[in-house]
């Protein structure tokens, strides 16, 4: 008889194991058996909860987006000014839960997968629209619309680019230098417009 209340815990364990497995392999070339073993469950149970591996991969990406969204909403709730909102968005994207080695590897693997998977492409488009919308909302209070849109695009490109650069390096991520680089870009653009 199944233990009541275990499904959410096992689902979370499988998603975390998927991120870890992708992080270790640097690609989506992992098996359900490898993921299930990391999660401490059988492959049959992994298939029971998620079906095929592609379903688990999509659930993992949705989970990463949901985690990012929760963290971002909490940070934005604490921000009092448009400039603080920009800094909150930047900081969250490079926070420990978001900029860890395994999570960065998972994001990059999902970007590659989006080239062949319409569902992954759709999920990445949601992420990109949310990032752009949040950045633009804060920037419109500081800059004229054309400048706000241009700077929002630059910030998003820096964030994505720093994830790629992070994936190419060995060693621990350095969120402080990533944040400082993006903050410098924002400050220079605000000063130039001001």
PyMOL commands that set and color helices and strands:
alter all, ss='L'
color gray80, all
select helices_A, chain A and resi 6-25+32-39+43-50+53-78+82-93+96-99+101-113+118-139+145-167+175-193
alter helices_A, ss='H'
color red, helices_A
deselect
rebuild
show_as cartoon
